[in-house]
Amino acid sequence: MILLLPFGVLWFYLYIAVAWRLLPERRKSRRKPVRYQRPDNPTEPDRTVRVFGGHRRVWLCFIFLLGCVGTFVYSSSAFQDDTLATGAAIASWAVVALVLASVVWRAARGPMIAISPEGLEWRGAKLGWAEIQDVRLTRRRVLIVQPRNGDAVRIGGFGTEQATRIHVAMGHFSLATYARESTGGR
């Protein structure tokens, strides 16, 4: 039973990673990117739209709460000749520290884009619309900015809601070529 669980997880991962891509339904041709068309009566936002990326991770909240409960229960009896309580207290504090570190890391290093009438701004860079050749929003919700001079920049990890906000803001403000790849009903 101990070996069966890791083997099942590994088998499932290999199926998804390798076999799933080879299925005939997956090899259908992809749709071309669809160019955004402005609405007839746009209600233009009058400010910069800032979008912070990342997916909501509800399960991380439950792990954090579990770690907090463990710290409250086991910290009082830890290091008093009770190895179980000591191990549980150390593990609980480690869970709390790791979850907090993850949240801080994603806040500091996660994807962020600011879209305004003047141009695009992301961590450490700012380009005006005249400096941007084209912008694409991929099916995987990654924003690819191609400057007129230089290499393309990939800003990724946006959730579905953030991608929709980017799409609408690009429709209002973009003076560069903009396209969003079709999500295929997903």
Salt bridges, closest charged atoms under 4 A:
GLU161 OE1 - ARG56 NH2 3.31
